[in-house]
């Protein structure tokens, strides 16, 4: 009986891990699509050679350093150059999958969470060697997926993947 129980615990644990892997793959696939769309937009803006392309260079320095799920917690770390001074910042968003309540889209795609469940750790590195680290808690987890259109399927796929992993989220408002 103990062996059967141990087997069931292992099987259920493996199944849960496999399902969080599905969530990770969906996010990573969408990130790749986002990066491809940004490259196309960048090339188009550079071809026009106008003021927008210069502004876009500062705002579009975003790099993803980490996008993973560990122990049922989503970690997303981005690196971005400062727009008006030399240096950069790392921003890590951390949220437990159980605290995500919805996936929504406005100017970009967001995960909504229970109040103050998304932890943001920001580390700023300046040219002169100074360093600032801040922590805050918010309700929105920002994916920075802003370039893709007609991607409502992504929300539906995420809702299904979360459900298979044992979490309930809803598709919130979805504005194109």
C-alpha positions as protocol buffer text, in pm:
chain_id: "A"
residue {
  index: 1
  type: UNK
  ca { x: 0 y: 0 z: 0 }
}
residue {
  index: 2
  type: UNK
  ca { x: 283 y: 241 z: 87 }
}
residue {
  index: 3
  type: UNK
  ca { x: 452 y: 170 z: -247 }
}
residue {
  index: 4
  type: UNK
  ca { x: 130 y: 242 z: -436 }
}
residue {
  index: 5
  type: UNK
  ca { x: 84 y: 567 z: -245 }
}
residue {
  index: 6
  type: UNK
  ca { x: 446 y: 669 z: -308 }
}
residue {
  index: 7
  type: UNK
  ca { x: 403 y: 589 z: -678 }
}
residue {
  index: 8
  type: UNK
  ca { x: 88 y: 802 z: -698 }
}
residue {
  index: 9
  type: UNK
  ca { x: 258 y: 1097 z: -525 }
}
residue {
  index: 10
  type: UNK
  ca { x: 552 y: 1074 z: -768 }
}
residue {
  index: 11
  type: UNK
  ca { x: 321 y: 1035 z: -1068 }
}
residue {
  index: 12
  type: UNK
  ca { x: 108 y: 1334 z: -970 }
}
residue {
  index: 13
  type: UNK
  ca { x: 420 y: 1541 z: -898 }
}
residue {
  index: 14
  type: UNK
  ca { x: 568 y: 1449 z: -1236 }
}
residue {
  index: 15
  type: UNK
  ca { x: 239 y: 1530 z: -1411 }
}
residue {
  index: 16
  type: UNK
  ca { x: 229 y: 1870 z: -1241 }
}
residue {
  index: 17
  type: UNK
  ca { x: 589 y: 1946 z: -1341 }
}
residue {
  index: 18
  type: UNK
  ca { x: 513 y: 1844 z: -1698 }
}
residue {
  index: 19
  type: UNK
  ca { x: 220 y: 2085 z: -1704 }
}
residue {
  index: 20
  type: UNK
  ca { x: 424 y: 2378 z: -1572 }
}
residue {
  index: 21
  type: UNK
  ca { x: 670 y: 2290 z: -1849 }
}
residue {
  index: 22
  type: UNK
  ca { x: 381 y: 2342 z: -2093 }
}
residue {
  index: 23
  type: UNK
  ca { x: 322 y: 2689 z: -1948 }
}
residue {
  index: 24
  type: UNK
  ca { x: 695 y: 2767 z: -1979 }
}
residue {
  index: 25
  type: UNK
  ca { x: 701 y: 2650 z: -2341 }
}
residue {
  index: 26
  type: UNK
  ca { x: 399 y: 2865 z: -2428 }
}
residue {
  index: 27
  type: UNK
  ca { x: 565 y: 3170 z: -2274 }
}
residue {
  index: 28
  type: UNK
  ca { x: 900 y: 3101 z: -2441 }
}
residue {
  index: 29
  type: UNK
  ca { x: 741 y: 3040 z: -2781 }
}
residue {
  index: 30
  type: UNK
  ca { x: 550 y: 3367 z: -2755 }
}
residue {
  index: 31
  type: UNK
  ca { x: 868 y: 3545 z: -2645 }
}
residue {
  index: 32
  type: UNK
  ca { x: 1041 y: 3418 z: -2962 }
}
residue {
  index: 33
  type: UNK
  ca { x: 750 y: 3546 z: -3174 }
}
residue {
  index: 34
  type: UNK
  ca { x: 766 y: 3879 z: -2991 }
}
residue {
  index: 35
  type: UNK
  ca { x: 1140 y: 3910 z: -3057 }
}
residue {
  index: 36
  type: UNK
  ca { x: 1090 y: 3834 z: -3427 }
}
residue {
  index: 37
  type: UNK
  ca { x: 814 y: 4096 z: -3452 }
}
residue {
  index: 38
  type: UNK
  ca { x: 1032 y: 4354 z: -3276 }
}
residue {
  index: 39
  type: UNK
  ca { x: 1319 y: 4288 z: -3516 }
}
residue {
  index: 40
  type: UNK
  ca { x: 1088 y: 4344 z: -3812 }
}
residue {
  index: 41
  type: UNK
  ca { x: 954 y: 4667 z: -3661 }
}
residue {
  index: 42
  type: UNK
  ca { x: 1306 y: 4785 z: -3583 }
}
residue {
  index: 43
  type: UNK
  ca { x: 1420 y: 4717 z: -3939 }
}
residue {
  index: 44
  type: UNK
  ca { x: 1119 y: 4902 z: -4078 }
}
residue {
  index: 45
  type: UNK
  ca { x: 1175 y: 5201 z: -3848 }
}
residue {
  index: 46
  type: UNK
  ca { x: 1545 y: 5210 z: -3935 }
}
residue {
  index: 47
  type: UNK
  ca { x: 1459 y: 5203 z: -4305 }
}
residue {
  index: 48
  type: UNK
  ca { x: 1242 y: 5512 z: -4265 }
}
residue {
  index: 49
  type: UNK
  ca { x: 1527 y: 5684 z: -4075 }
}
residue {
  index: 50
  type: UNK
  ca { x: 1304 y: 5920 z: -3884 }
}
residue {
  index: 51
  type: UNK
  ca { x: 1274 y: 6041 z: -3527 }
}
residue {
  index: 52
  type: UNK
  ca { x: 1068 y: 5738 z: -3427 }
}
residue {
  index: 53
  type: UNK
  ca { x: 1354 y: 5500 z: -3503 }
}
residue {
  index: 54
  type: UNK
  ca { x: 1589 y: 5698 z: -3274 }
}
residue {
  index: 55
  type: UNK
  ca { x: 1337 y: 5702 z: -2988 }
}
residue {
  index: 56
  type: UNK
  ca { x: 1259 y: 5334 z: -3044 }
}
residue {
  index: 57
  type: UNK
  ca { x: 1628 y: 5242 z: -3002 }
}
residue {
  index: 58
  type: UNK
  ca { x: 1625 y: 5364 z: -2641 }
}
residue {
  index: 59
  type: UNK
  ca { x: 1290 y: 5213 z: -2555 }
}
residue {
  index: 60
  type: UNK
  ca { x: 1350 y: 4883 z: -2730 }
}
residue {
  index: 61
  type: UNK
  ca { x: 1672 y: 4774 z: -2561 }
}
residue {
  index: 62
  type: UNK
  ca { x: 1482 y: 4510 z: -2365 }
}
residue {
  index: 63
  type: UNK
  ca { x: 1654 y: 4172 z: -2333 }
}
residue {
  index: 64
  type: UNK
  ca { x: 1510 y: 3873 z: -2153 }
}
residue {
  index: 65
  type: UNK
  ca { x: 1765 y: 3719 z: -1918 }
}
residue {
  index: 66
  type: UNK
  ca { x: 1536 y: 3457 z: -1759 }
}
residue {
  index: 67
  type: UNK
  ca { x: 1190 y: 3318 z: -1819 }
}
residue {
  index: 68
  type: UNK
  ca { x: 1126 y: 3004 z: -1620 }
}
residue {
  index: 69
  type: UNK
  ca { x: 905 y: 2829 z: -1368 }
}
residue {
  index: 70
  type: UNK
  ca { x: 1073 y: 2682 z: -1060 }
}
residue {
  index: 71
  type: UNK
  ca { x: 878 y: 2522 z: -775 }
}
residue {
  index: 72
  type: UNK
  ca { x: 547 y: 2650 z: -919 }
}
residue {
  index: 73
  type: UNK
  ca { x: 677 y: 3008 z: -924 }
}
residue {
  index: 74
  type: UNK
  ca { x: 721 y: 3214 z: -1241 }
}
residue {
  index: 75
  type: UNK
  ca { x: 1048 y: 3407 z: -1268 }
}
residue {
  index: 76
  type: UNK
  ca { x: 1096 y: 3666 z: -1542 }
}
residue {
  index: 77
  type: UNK
  ca { x: 1411 y: 3877 z: -1552 }
}
residue {
  index: 78
  type: UNK
  ca { x: 1466 y: 4149 z: -1809 }
}
residue {
  index: 79
  type: UNK
  ca { x: 1758 y: 4379 z: -1880 }
}
residue {
  index: 80
  type: UNK
  ca { x: 1708 y: 4723 z: -2028 }
}
residue {
  index: 81
  type: UNK
  ca { x: 1928 y: 5024 z: -2096 }
}
residue {
  index: 82
  type: UNK
  ca { x: 1837 y: 5354 z: -1936 }
}
residue {
  index: 83
  type: UNK
  ca { x: 1675 y: 5587 z: -2188 }
}
residue {
  index: 84
  type: UNK
  ca { x: 1848 y: 5909 z: -2084 }
}
residue {
  index: 85
  type: UNK
  ca { x: 2170 y: 5812 z: -1910 }
}
residue {
  index: 86
  type: UNK
  ca { x: 2443 y: 5551 z: -1935 }
}
residue {
  index: 87
  type: UNK
  ca { x: 2376 y: 5228 z: -1753 }
}
residue {
  index: 88
  type: UNK
  ca { x: 2114 y: 4959 z: -1736 }
}
residue {
  index: 89
  type: UNK
  ca { x: 1877 y: 4786 z: -1499 }
}
residue {
  index: 90
  type: UNK
  ca { x: 1771 y: 4430 z: -1431 }
}
residue {
  index: 91
  type: UNK
  ca { x: 1411 y: 4379 z: -1331 }
}
residue {
  index: 92
  type: UNK
  ca { x: 1298 y: 4045 z: -1194 }
}
residue {
  index: 93
  type: UNK
  ca { x: 928 y: 3969 z: -1153 }
}
residue {
  index: 94
  type: UNK
  ca { x: 834 y: 3677 z: -932 }
}
residue {
  index: 95
  type: UNK
  ca { x: 486 y: 3533 z: -879 }
}
residue {
  index: 96
  type: UNK
  ca { x: 354 y: 3198 z: -756 }
}
residue {
  index: 97
  type: UNK
  ca { x: 136 y: 3031 z: -1017 }
}
residue {
  index: 98
  type: UNK
  ca { x: -139 y: 2988 z: -754 }
}
residue {
  index: 99
  type: UNK
  ca { x: -156 y: 3368 z: -719 }
}
residue {
  index: 100
  type: UNK
  ca { x: -218 y: 3439 z: -1089 }
}
residue {
  index: 101
  type: UNK
  ca { x: -587 y: 3502 z: -1149 }
}
residue {
  index: 102
  type: UNK
  ca { x: -608 y: 3611 z: -1514 }
}
residue {
  index: 103
  type: UNK
  ca { x: -423 y: 3680 z: -1837 }
}
residue {
  index: 104
  type: UNK
  ca { x: -522 y: 4007 z: -2004 }
}
residue {
  index: 105
  type: UNK
  ca { x: -414 y: 4229 z: -2291 }
}
residue {
  index: 106
  type: UNK
  ca { x: -417 y: 4604 z: -2320 }
}
residue {
  index: 107
  type: UNK
  ca { x: -103 y: 4767 z: -2457 }
}
residue {
  index: 108
  type: UNK
  ca { x: 71 y: 4439 z: -2380 }
}
residue {
  index: 109
  type: UNK
  ca { x: -2 y: 4103 z: -2223 }
}
residue {
  index: 110
  type: UNK
  ca { x: -24 y: 4090 z: -1844 }
}
residue {
  index: 111
  type: UNK
  ca { x: -89 y: 3837 z: -1573 }
}
residue {
  index: 112
  type: UNK
  ca { x: -321 y: 3969 z: -1304 }
}
residue {
  index: 113
  type: UNK
  ca { x: -261 y: 3841 z: -952 }
}
residue {
  index: 114
  type: UNK
  ca { x: -410 y: 3857 z: -608 }
}
residue {
  index: 115
  type: UNK
  ca { x: -325 y: 4189 z: -438 }
}
residue {
  index: 116
  type: UNK
  ca { x: 48 y: 4252 z: -394 }
}
residue {
  index: 117
  type: UNK
  ca { x: 154 y: 3902 z: -498 }
}
residue {
  index: 118
  type: UNK
  ca { x: 392 y: 4001 z: -779 }
}
residue {
  index: 119
  type: UNK
  ca { x: 732 y: 4084 z: -633 }
}
residue {
  index: 120
  type: UNK
  ca { x: 954 y: 4310 z: -843 }
}
residue {
  index: 121
  type: UNK
  ca { x: 1324 y: 4334 z: -767 }
}
residue {
  index: 122
  type: UNK
  ca { x: 1498 y: 4608 z: -963 }
}
residue {
  index: 123
  type: UNK
  ca { x: 1876 y: 4646 z: -972 }
}
residue {
  index: 124
  type: UNK
  ca { x: 2009 y: 4961 z: -1137 }
}
residue {
  index: 125
  type: UNK
  ca { x: 2370 y: 4983 z: -1253 }
}
residue {
  index: 126
  type: UNK
  ca { x: 2513 y: 5323 z: -1340 }
}
residue {
  index: 127
  type: UNK
  ca { x: 2817 y: 5420 z: -1547 }
}
residue {
  index: 128
  type: UNK
  ca { x: 2992 y: 5569 z: -1243 }
}
residue {
  index: 129
  type: UNK
  ca { x: 2973 y: 5233 z: -1060 }
}
residue {
  index: 130
  type: UNK
  ca { x: 2679 y: 5322 z: -837 }
}
residue {
  index: 131
  type: UNK
  ca { x: 2417 y: 5058 z: -777 }
}
residue {
  index: 132
  type: UNK
  ca { x: 2059 y: 5076 z: -646 }
}
residue {
  index: 133
  type: UNK
  ca { x: 1836 y: 4781 z: -553 }
}
residue {
  index: 134
  type: UNK
  ca { x: 1465 y: 4822 z: -486 }
}
residue {
  index: 135
  type: UNK
  ca { x: 1180 y: 4583 z: -404 }
}
residue {
  index: 136
  type: UNK
  ca { x: 810 y: 4638 z: -444 }
}
residue {
  index: 137
  type: UNK
  ca { x: 491 y: 4437 z: -469 }
}
residue {
  index: 138
  type: UNK
  ca { x: 221 y: 4490 z: -730 }
}
residue {
  index: 139
  type: UNK
  ca { x: -83 y: 4316 z: -881 }
}
residue {
  index: 140
  type: UNK
  ca { x: 27 y: 4302 z: -1247 }
}
residue {
  index: 141
  type: UNK
  ca { x: 297 y: 4084 z: -1399 }
}
residue {
  index: 142
  type: UNK
  ca { x: 417 y: 4246 z: -1721 }
}
residue {
  index: 143
  type: UNK
  ca { x: 532 y: 4012 z: -2000 }
}
residue {
  index: 144
  type: UNK
  ca { x: 650 y: 4293 z: -2233 }
}
residue {
  index: 145
  type: UNK
  ca { x: 473 y: 4112 z: -2518 }
}
residue {
  index: 146
  type: UNK
  ca { x: 353 y: 4425 z: -2700 }
}
residue {
  index: 147
  type: UNK
  ca { x: 423 y: 4370 z: -3070 }
}
residue {
  index: 148
  type: UNK
  ca { x: 201 y: 4072 z: -3147 }
}
residue {
  index: 149
  type: UNK
  ca { x: -152 y: 4110 z: -3282 }
}
residue {
  index: 150
  type: UNK
  ca { x: -444 y: 3869 z: -3318 }
}
residue {
  index: 151
  type: UNK
  ca { x: -308 y: 3643 z: -3045 }
}
residue {
  index: 152
  type: UNK
  ca { x: -617 y: 3572 z: -2838 }
}
residue {
  index: 153
  type: UNK
  ca { x: -539 y: 3202 z: -2889 }
}
residue {
  index: 154
  type: UNK
  ca { x: -241 y: 3255 z: -2654 }
}
residue {
  index: 155
  type: UNK
  ca { x: -475 y: 3344 z: -2366 }
}
residue {
  index: 156
  type: UNK
  ca { x: -692 y: 3040 z: -2432 }
}
residue {
  index: 157
  type: UNK
  ca { x: -386 y: 2812 z: -2448 }
}
residue {
  index: 158
  type: UNK
  ca { x: -255 y: 2955 z: -2120 }
}
residue {
  index: 159
  type: UNK
  ca { x: -588 y: 2907 z: -1942 }
}
residue {
  index: 160
  type: UNK
  ca { x: -588 y: 2541 z: -2054 }
}
residue {
  index: 161
  type: UNK
  ca { x: -223 y: 2486 z: -1952 }
}
residue {
  index: 162
  type: UNK
  ca { x: -282 y: 2641 z: -1609 }
}
residue {
  index: 163
  type: UNK
  ca { x: -590 y: 2422 z: -1561 }
}
residue {
  index: 164
  type: UNK
  ca { x: -394 y: 2107 z: -1650 }
}
residue {
  index: 165
  type: UNK
  ca { x: -129 y: 2213 z: -1398 }
}
residue {
  index: 166
  type: UNK
  ca { x: -395 y: 2247 z: -1128 }
}
residue {
  index: 167
  type: UNK
  ca { x: -444 y: 2625 z: -1130 }
}
residue {
  index: 168
  type: UNK
  ca { x: -748 y: 2826 z: -1229 }
}
residue {
  index: 169
  type: UNK
  ca { x: -701 y: 3147 z: -1422 }
}
residue {
  index: 170
  type: UNK
  ca { x: -938 y: 3328 z: -1652 }
}
residue {
  index: 171
  type: UNK
  ca { x: -898 y: 3514 z: -1975 }
}
residue {
  index: 172
  type: UNK
  ca { x: -963 y: 3875 z: -1881 }
}
residue {
  index: 173
  type: UNK
  ca { x: -1027 y: 4164 z: -2115 }
}
residue {
  index: 174
  type: UNK
  ca { x: -837 y: 4133 z: -2444 }
}
residue {
  index: 175
  type: UNK
  ca { x: -797 y: 4455 z: -2642 }
}
residue {
  index: 176
  type: UNK
  ca { x: -616 y: 4451 z: -2975 }
}
